[in-house]
Amino acid sequence: MSNKNPFEIRSDMLALAKDYMDQQYQMNVSFAEKALETGRKSIEEVQGMYKMYSMEELMEKAKEMYSFVSKKD
């Protein structure tokens, strides 16, 4: 067990959230490209799938992931 301070734990949670959101974005892009290639989606529909997450969404995901750390169960 490591003895990380709260700042280090929050930093780790932010990094995990960023990795998660980056992977989710890449999956959306891949899905959009395949849907466009097969003709299942139009260009207009696919453009929404290329939207990158915002800083607020990243922070919300980090808070969600951090919530289990701060619980005292």
C-alpha positions in Angstrom: 0.0 0.0 0.0 1.4 3.4 -0.9 1.2 6.5 1.2 0.0 9.0 -1.3 -1.1 12.4 -0.2 -4.6 13.7 -1.3 -3.1 15.7 -4.2 -1.4 12.6 -5.6 -4.6 10.6 -5.4 -6.6 13.3 -7.1 -3.9 13.6 -9.8 -4.1 9.9 -10.3 -7.9 10.0 -10.6 -7.7 12.8 -13.1 -5.2 10.8 -15.2 -7.5 7.8 -15.0 -10.5 9.8 -16.0 -8.5 11.4 -18.9 -7.4 7.9 -20.1 -11.0 6.7 -19.9 -12.4 9.7 -21.8 -9.6 9.5 -24.5 -10.4 5.8 -25.0 -14.2 6.6 -25.2 -13.5 9.3 -27.8 -11.3 6.9 -29.9 -14.1 4.3 -29.8 -16.6 6.9 -30.9 -14.4 8.0 -33.8 -13.8 4.4 -34.9 -17.6 3.6 -34.7 -18.4 6.8 -36.7 -15.9 6.0 -39.4 -17.3 2.4 -39.8 -20.9 3.7 -39.8 -20.0 6.3 -42.4 -18.2 3.7 -44.6 -21.1 1.3 -44.5 -23.6 4.0 -45.2 -25.5 3.6 -42.0 -24.9 7.2 -40.9 -24.8 10.4 -42.8 -22.0 12.9 -42.5 -24.2 15.2 -40.4 -24.9 12.4 -37.9 -21.2 11.4 -37.8 -20.0 14.9 -37.1 -21.5 14.7 -33.6 -19.5 11.6 -32.8 -16.3 13.5 -33.4 -17.0 16.0 -30.6 -14.2 16.0 -28.1 -15.1 16.0 -24.4 -14.9 19.2 -22.5 -12.9 20.1 -19.4 -16.1 20.0 -17.4 -16.9 16.5 -18.6 -13.4 15.4 -17.7 -13.6 16.9 -14.2 -17.1 15.3 -13.7 -15.7 11.9 -14.7 -12.7 12.4 -12.3 -15.0 13.3 -9.5 -17.1 10.2 -10.2 -14.0 8.0 -10.1 -12.7 9.7 -7.0 -16.0 9.4 -5.1 -15.2 5.8 -4.0 -11.8 6.9 -2.6 -13.4 9.5 -0.4 -16.1 7.2 1.0 -15.5 5.9 4.5 -17.2 2.6 4.2 
